[in-house]
Amino acid sequence: MLVLGKENSQLQQQPLRSDCSQEEYKKQLAENLLRDANIFQKKSRILAFKSKPPPPPEGFERESRLLYSENTAPGASKPRRMFRQIPQAPERTLDAPEILDDYYLNLLDWGTNNILAVALGHTVYLWNATTGGIEELMQVSEDDGPVTSVSWAPDGKHISVGLNNADVQLWDAFSLRQVRSLKAHTARVGSLAWNGPILSTGGRDNVIFNHDVRIREHVTGKMAAHQQEVCGLKWSPSGQQLASGGNDNLLYVWDAAAAASRGNSTYLHRLDEHQAAVKALAWCPFQSNLLASGGGTADRCIKFWNTHTGACIQSVDTASQVCALQWSKHERELLSSHGFSQNQLILWKYPSMVKMAELTGHTSRVLHMAQSPDGYTVASAAGDETLRFWQVFGTPDTTKATAVRTKASSSALNSRCIR
């Protein structure tokens, strides 16, 4: 059935004759539809192709970029393409006074309980992303501090805190009470990584220790291969491999079984292709043997490794210091944060490594990133003493309905201090 709008209403007033010739029929059809009975003789085009529209005036550009992405949800019979907005401005910003501008530390972590932990000087604060509430977890003395690393345990209840005095403390985040102290290092502890009940710690003494926090004699493994400070530690999602990066420009991959040895463990791979300190580490969530690593100022590269073979399968020069990496849990994308000269975050499409977006706003190097439990929001912390929240990996359908209810509380936090 042909549904007629106002502009097509005259078609009803001039019915076509069924006994006319083909040429007459075409002429009447052109007259009725195109208001020109001779259009076929003119060899005119019905559709005219014109040049692109002019750009919008300055100040009228959209803050978000529209990108196509694929729905790769498990069980989907066929990927469907959809629009996705990538906001170019942070969702909110919090002041973070006294956060240390030190590349080798790890001062930010987002727990499974949706609570963000951040170390500011000698104090650790907890920001509840659900309620917006802020609590002080702990504060260390001038002699013992500052705090040099924080990491949530998988249970979302306990949090480990590394200190400048070489101690590691374990805290109950609900009761705000210290559970125990883990002593093994002889210098500051700048990197922490959990694997179930096992906590791996890396220090300026160049050593990595494994601690079983359930038992009295907690040290269950020692890895002493780095020649300078250990500044990056990450367990694979399977818990079978540990990656460690150091200021010696080296990246090591350790097997979990070997790392459980109480003696000095032997590494699985020694990877020496970076030309600067290796702090940024991220295991791929959709390919178990894929590890991304980022190098410092003299290197500037993101490298991808097959940890089964130890081969470097790809390297990308980012043109600036790579401080942190985060894989998307929903798309084949990687987010990197950088130092001089742009202090930006870059969203990359993997494996093409095409830049999808560049997020700016920080005025100092973006040293830390942490991802929300749902995998859609990334928090970044920089030497400019701010925390910024970017909804860079999309928006969950379940949160769209509650967006209106949370908008008021979210906007109140836009310029709020973390403490």
NUMI-253887 format. One record per residue (C-alpha): x, y, z; residue in one letter. Coordinates in Angstrom, 2 decimals, always signed. Each point is the difference from the previous one (the first is absolute). Layout:
NUMI-253887
east|north|up|rest
X|Y|Z|A
...
This chain:
NUMI-253887
east|north|up|rest
+0.00|+0.00|+0.00|M
+1.25|+3.47|-0.85|L
-0.43|+2.42|+2.88|V
-0.26|+3.55|-1.29|L
+1.26|+3.05|+1.81|G
-1.04|+3.56|-0.64|K
+2.52|+0.48|-2.79|E
-1.30|-3.08|-1.84|N
-3.74|+0.68|+0.37|S
-0.43|+1.07|-3.66|Q
+0.61|-3.58|-1.11|L
-3.57|-0.81|+0.99|Q
-1.43|+2.79|-2.14|Q
+1.68|-1.05|-3.27|Q
-0.42|-3.77|-0.51|P
+2.05|-1.58|-2.79|L
-1.75|-1.52|-3.00|R
+0.54|-3.69|-0.45|S
-0.42|+0.12|-3.81|D
+2.80|+2.51|-0.77|C
+3.22|-0.91|-1.80|S
+3.23|-0.64|+1.88|Q
+1.45|+3.41|-0.92|E
-3.20|+1.78|+1.02|E
-0.03|-1.98|+3.23|Y
+3.59|+1.05|+0.82|K
-0.85|+3.61|-0.83|K
-3.06|+0.01|+2.27|Q
+1.99|-1.72|+2.76|L
+2.74|+2.62|-0.21|A
-2.57|+2.79|+0.04|E
-1.72|-1.38|+3.09|N
+3.08|-0.99|+1.99|L
+2.66|+2.47|-1.14|L
-2.03|+2.98|-1.26|R
+1.89|-0.23|-3.32|D
-1.36|-2.05|-2.89|A
+3.20|+0.40|-2.06|N
+2.51|-1.08|+2.63|I
+0.86|-3.23|-1.86|F
+0.72|+1.91|-3.21|Q
+2.29|+2.39|+1.94|K
+1.91|-3.00|+1.37|K
-0.10|+1.69|+3.39|S
+0.91|-1.65|+3.26|R
-2.64|-0.38|+2.64|I
+2.64|+0.18|+2.76|L
+2.62|+2.74|-0.13|A
+3.31|-0.55|+1.79|F
+1.39|+3.12|+1.63|K
+3.12|+0.88|+1.99|S
+0.32|-0.61|+3.76|K
-1.76|+2.50|+2.29|P
+2.20|+2.70|+1.54|P
+1.43|-0.66|+3.48|P
-1.97|+1.33|+2.98|P
+1.00|+3.38|+1.44|P
+2.58|+0.00|+2.78|E
-1.59|-0.87|+3.32|G
-2.77|-2.11|-1.53|F
+1.97|-3.23|-0.37|E
-1.34|-3.02|+1.84|R
+1.91|-1.09|+3.09|E
-0.48|-3.65|-0.86|S
+1.18|-1.98|-2.98|R
-2.31|-2.55|-1.58|L
+1.74|-3.26|-0.78|L
-1.21|-3.34|-1.29|Y
+0.71|-2.98|+2.19|S
-0.97|-3.64|-0.16|E
-2.08|-1.88|+2.50|N
+2.23|-2.93|+0.88|T
-2.14|-1.33|+2.83|A
+0.37|-3.74|+0.63|P
-2.63|-2.00|-1.84|G
-0.71|+2.70|-2.54|A
-0.63|-1.73|-3.32|S
+1.16|+2.94|-2.07|K
+1.78|+3.19|+1.04|P
-2.25|+3.00|-0.35|R
+1.37|+3.47|-0.54|R
-1.11|+2.83|+2.22|M
+0.79|+3.61|+0.71|F
+2.14|+0.71|+3.03|R
+0.80|+3.39|+1.44|Q
+3.45|+0.64|+1.43|I
-0.20|+3.11|+2.18|P
+2.97|+2.31|-0.49|Q
-0.36|+1.49|+3.49|A
+0.16|-1.81|+3.35|P
-3.26|-0.99|+1.63|E
+1.23|+1.55|+3.25|R
+3.15|+1.34|+1.61|T
+1.20|-0.28|+3.60|L
+2.86|+1.86|+1.60|D
+2.80|-2.27|+1.22|A
+2.40|+2.21|+1.97|P
+3.46|-1.34|+0.86|E
-0.13|-2.94|-2.39|I
+3.63|-0.86|-0.70|L
+1.31|+0.80|-3.47|D
+2.14|-3.15|-0.13|D
-0.06|-2.24|-3.08|Y
+1.10|-3.12|+1.91|Y
-2.90|-0.13|+2.47|L
-3.52|-1.45|-0.30|N
-2.37|+2.17|+2.02|L
-3.46|-0.75|-1.46|L
-2.22|-3.10|-0.06|D
-3.73|-0.66|-0.49|W
-1.37|-2.97|+1.93|G
-2.71|-2.50|-0.86|T
-2.08|+1.75|+2.67|N
-0.13|+3.14|-2.21|N
+2.24|+1.91|+2.41|I
+2.98|+1.94|-1.33|L
+3.12|+0.09|+2.17|A
+2.51|+2.80|-0.47|V
+3.15|+0.82|+1.94|A
+0.63|+3.70|+0.62|L
+3.29|+0.54|+1.74|G
-0.11|-1.89|+3.30|H
-3.74|-0.77|-0.13|T
-2.21|-2.48|-1.86|V
-3.55|+1.11|-0.83|Y
-2.96|-2.09|-1.15|L
-2.53|+1.53|-2.39|W
-3.25|-1.92|-0.36|N
-1.07|+0.30|-3.64|A
-3.53|-1.15|+0.86|T
-0.76|+2.49|+2.78|T
+2.63|+2.67|-0.56|G
+1.18|-0.37|+3.60|G
+3.65|+0.47|+0.97|I
+1.79|-1.69|+2.91|E
+3.54|+0.14|+1.30|E
+1.33|-3.55|+0.19|L
+3.35|+0.61|+1.66|M
+2.81|+2.46|+0.56|Q
+3.67|-0.77|+0.56|V
+2.60|+2.01|+1.84|S
+2.61|+2.18|-1.63|E
+2.63|-2.61|+0.85|D
-1.87|-2.90|-1.63|D
-1.57|+1.80|-2.95|G
-0.91|+1.02|-2.50|P
-2.33|-2.68|-1.38|V
+1.57|-1.45|-3.15|T
-2.63|-2.48|-1.28|S
-3.58|-1.20|+0.50|V
-1.82|-3.07|-1.30|S
-3.41|-1.50|+0.76|W
-0.27|-3.70|+0.77|A
-2.41|-1.96|-2.24|P
-2.51|-0.32|+2.87|D
-0.66|+3.76|-0.04|G
+0.37|+0.09|+3.78|K
+3.75|+0.17|+0.55|H
+2.55|+2.39|-1.44|I
+3.79|-0.15|+0.00|S
+2.09|+3.12|+0.54|V
+3.71|+0.27|-0.82|G
+2.14|+2.49|+1.91|L
+3.21|+1.92|-0.45|N
+1.48|-1.78|+3.05|N
-0.18|-3.38|-1.85|A
-3.04|-1.31|+1.91|D
-3.22|-1.27|-1.54|V
-3.17|+0.36|+2.05|Q
-3.26|-1.89|-0.46|L
-3.16|+1.87|+0.96|W
-3.69|-0.84|+0.42|D
-1.73|+2.72|-2.01|A
-3.37|-0.49|+1.72|F
+1.19|+0.25|+3.60|S
+2.86|+2.38|-0.92|L
+2.33|-2.22|+2.03|R
+3.48|-1.34|-0.75|Q
-0.01|-3.79|-0.22|V
+3.71|-0.73|-0.22|R
+3.40|+1.24|-1.15|S
+2.14|-1.83|-2.57|L
+3.75|+0.50|+0.32|K
+2.42|-1.27|-2.66|A
+1.38|+2.92|-2.01|H
+2.92|+2.25|+0.89|T
-1.15|+3.06|-2.01|A
-3.25|+1.69|-0.99|R
-2.75|-2.17|-1.51|V
-1.33|+1.65|-3.15|G
-1.97|-2.81|-1.66|S
-2.60|-2.51|+1.21|L
-2.04|-2.72|-1.74|A
-2.50|-2.55|+1.34|W
-0.58|-3.56|-1.19|N
-2.70|-1.43|+2.23|G
+1.43|-0.05|+3.55|P
+3.54|+0.54|-1.33|I
+1.34|+3.56|+0.05|L
+3.03|+0.78|-2.17|S
+2.08|+3.02|+0.98|T
+2.78|+1.77|-1.91|G
+2.46|+2.43|+1.51|G
+2.91|+2.33|-0.50|R
+2.20|-2.83|+1.29|D
-0.54|-1.57|-3.48|N
-1.79|-3.03|+1.52|V
-3.49|-1.46|-0.37|I
-1.52|-1.96|+2.88|F
-3.12|-2.16|+0.07|N
-1.96|+0.07|+3.25|H
-2.76|-2.40|+1.03|D
-1.98|+2.31|+2.27|V
-1.82|-2.94|+1.64|R
+3.03|-1.47|+1.76|I
+2.47|+1.16|+2.63|R
+3.16|-0.57|-2.09|E
-1.41|+2.01|-2.85|H
+2.93|+0.11|-2.46|V
-0.55|-2.88|-2.45|T
+2.16|+1.11|-2.93|G
+2.83|+2.30|-0.99|K
+0.91|+1.30|-3.47|M
+3.28|+1.90|-0.28|A
+0.78|+0.61|-3.67|A
-0.44|+3.77|-0.35|H
+3.07|+2.19|+0.36|Q
-1.93|+3.14|+0.97|Q
-3.30|+0.94|+1.65|E
-3.06|-2.12|-0.82|V
-2.69|+2.49|-1.06|C
-2.60|-2.18|-1.75|G
-1.70|-3.24|+1.10|L
-3.03|-1.72|-1.55|K
-1.39|-3.55|+0.33|W
-1.71|-1.46|-3.06|S
-3.79|-0.52|+0.29|P
+0.59|-3.76|+0.14|S
+2.43|+0.40|+2.89|G
+2.59|-2.10|-1.82|Q
+2.50|+2.73|-0.90|Q
+1.42|+3.09|+1.69|L
+1.46|+2.90|-2.00|A
+2.52|+2.34|+1.60|S
+1.53|+3.19|-1.37|G
+2.95|+1.91|+1.35|G
+2.11|+3.11|-0.25|N
+2.65|-2.22|-1.63|D
-2.08|+0.13|-3.22|N
-0.80|-3.70|+0.38|L
-3.28|-1.90|-0.05|L
-0.16|-3.45|+1.58|Y
-2.73|-2.62|-0.20|V
-0.13|-2.49|+2.87|W
-1.83|-3.31|+0.22|D
-2.32|-0.28|+3.01|A
+1.36|-3.39|+1.03|A
+3.60|+1.20|-0.06|A
-0.95|+3.20|+1.83|A
-1.34|-2.12|+2.86|A
+3.50|-1.31|+0.74|S
+1.44|+1.25|+3.28|R
+3.39|+0.24|-1.67|G
+0.95|+2.46|-2.73|N
-2.35|-0.73|-2.91|S
+0.99|-0.31|-3.66|T
-1.83|+2.17|-2.51|Y
-1.88|-1.32|-3.01|L
+0.99|+2.86|-2.35|H
+2.46|+2.90|+0.17|R
-1.16|+2.68|-2.45|L
+2.49|+2.79|-0.70|D
-1.39|+1.95|-2.96|E
-1.09|+3.10|+1.96|H
+2.50|+2.88|+0.19|Q
-1.31|+1.51|+3.26|A
-1.72|-0.97|+3.25|A
-2.95|-2.38|-0.36|V
-2.82|+0.94|+2.35|K
-3.17|-0.26|-2.10|A
-1.22|-3.60|-0.22|L
-3.39|-1.41|-1.04|A
-1.13|-3.56|-0.74|W
-2.50|-0.38|-2.82|C
-3.45|-1.13|+1.25|P
-0.93|-1.80|-3.25|F
+3.31|-1.74|-0.79|Q
+1.69|-1.69|+2.94|S
+3.55|+0.07|-1.34|N
+0.01|+3.64|-1.13|L
+1.81|+2.59|+2.15|L
+0.32|+3.73|-0.72|A
+2.88|+2.01|+1.45|S
+0.95|+3.67|-0.18|G
+3.43|+1.63|+0.21|G
+1.19|+3.25|+1.53|G
+1.31|+3.22|-1.50|T
+2.91|-1.44|-1.98|A
-2.18|-2.79|-1.44|D
-3.56|+1.34|-0.44|R
-1.23|-3.29|-1.46|C
-2.91|-2.31|+0.73|I
+1.05|-3.57|-0.71|K
-2.13|-3.14|-0.23|F
+1.41|-3.36|+1.04|W
-0.94|-3.63|-0.48|N
+0.85|-1.26|+3.48|T
-0.05|-3.64|-1.09|H
+2.91|+0.55|-2.37|T
+1.47|+3.27|+1.28|G
-0.30|+1.59|-3.45|A
-0.76|+3.69|-0.51|C
-2.85|-0.04|-2.49|I
-0.52|+3.76|-0.39|Q
+1.55|+3.32|+1.05|S
-1.49|+3.50|-0.28|V
+1.89|+3.25|+0.60|D
-2.35|+2.31|+1.93|T
+2.38|+3.01|-0.08|A
-0.17|+0.47|+3.79|S
+0.68|-1.73|+3.31|Q
-2.45|-2.87|+0.60|V
-1.18|+0.10|+3.61|C
-2.92|-2.45|+0.17|A
-2.08|-2.39|-2.12|L
-3.57|-1.30|+0.28|Q
-1.74|-2.53|-2.28|W
-3.72|+0.33|-0.64|S
-2.08|-2.89|+1.33|K
-2.65|+0.54|-2.69|H
+1.81|+0.88|-3.23|E
+3.37|-0.77|-1.57|R
+1.41|+3.31|+1.16|E
+2.92|+1.21|+2.11|L
+0.29|+3.25|+1.97|L
+3.42|+1.51|+0.70|S
+0.99|+2.98|+2.15|S
+3.00|+2.19|-0.69|H
+2.42|+2.62|+1.21|G
+1.74|+2.84|-1.82|F
-0.99|+1.73|-2.18|S
-3.78|-0.46|-0.27|Q
-0.73|-1.75|+3.33|N
-2.87|-1.73|-1.76|Q
-1.87|-3.27|-0.06|L
-0.19|-1.84|-3.33|I
-2.62|-2.59|-0.95|L
+1.32|-2.54|-2.52|W
-1.80|-2.59|-2.11|K
+1.71|-3.38|+0.26|Y
+1.70|-1.52|-1.95|P
+0.11|+2.79|-2.63|S
+1.13|+2.50|+2.68|M
-1.94|+2.76|-1.70|V
-0.62|+2.94|+2.32|K
-3.70|+0.19|+0.82|M
+0.18|+2.99|+2.36|A
+2.41|+2.22|+1.90|E
-1.19|+1.25|+3.37|L
+1.62|+3.14|+1.38|T
-0.46|+2.05|+3.13|G
+2.81|-0.99|+2.33|H
+2.82|+2.55|+0.21|T
+2.63|-2.44|+1.26|S
+0.93|-3.58|-0.88|R
-2.82|-2.49|+0.54|V
+1.75|-2.46|+2.30|L
-2.83|-2.32|+1.03|H
-3.19|-1.52|-1.38|M
-2.59|-2.28|+1.61|A
-3.10|-1.58|-1.54|Q
-3.45|-0.26|+1.58|S
-1.31|-3.51|+0.76|P
-2.54|+0.20|-2.86|D
+2.80|+0.88|-2.42|G
-1.51|+3.20|-1.41|Y
+1.68|+2.80|+1.98|T
+3.72|+0.68|+0.44|V
+1.42|+2.23|+2.73|A
+3.28|+1.79|-0.70|S
+2.32|+1.67|+2.50|A
+2.73|+2.45|-0.95|A
+2.71|+2.16|+1.43|G
-2.35|+2.99|-0.37|D
-1.70|-1.27|+3.20|E
-3.29|-0.91|-1.64|T
-2.01|-3.18|-0.49|L
-2.05|-0.12|-3.18|R
-2.69|-2.52|-0.94|F
-0.46|-0.91|-3.66|W
-2.91|-2.05|-1.36|Q
+2.26|-1.14|-2.79|V
-1.04|-3.64|-0.40|F
-3.73|+0.64|-0.55|G
-3.11|+0.09|+2.17|T
-1.71|-3.10|+1.42|P
-3.69|-0.36|-0.87|D
-0.83|-0.55|+3.66|T
+1.35|+3.41|+0.99|T
-1.90|+1.98|-2.60|K
-3.20|-0.30|+2.00|A
+1.67|+1.28|+3.16|T
+1.96|+2.78|-1.68|A
-2.62|+2.60|+0.86|V
-0.06|-1.03|+3.67|R
+3.76|+0.13|+0.38|T
+0.59|+3.17|-1.98|K
-0.56|+2.31|+2.96|A
+2.36|-1.84|+2.33|S
+2.61|-0.33|-2.74|S
+0.01|+3.68|-0.85|S
+0.57|+0.88|+3.65|A
+3.30|-1.87|-0.16|L
+1.32|+1.73|-3.08|N
+2.26|+2.37|+1.90|S
+0.16|-1.80|+3.33|R
+3.25|-0.79|+1.79|C
+0.74|-3.69|+0.58|I
+0.67|+0.75|+3.66|R
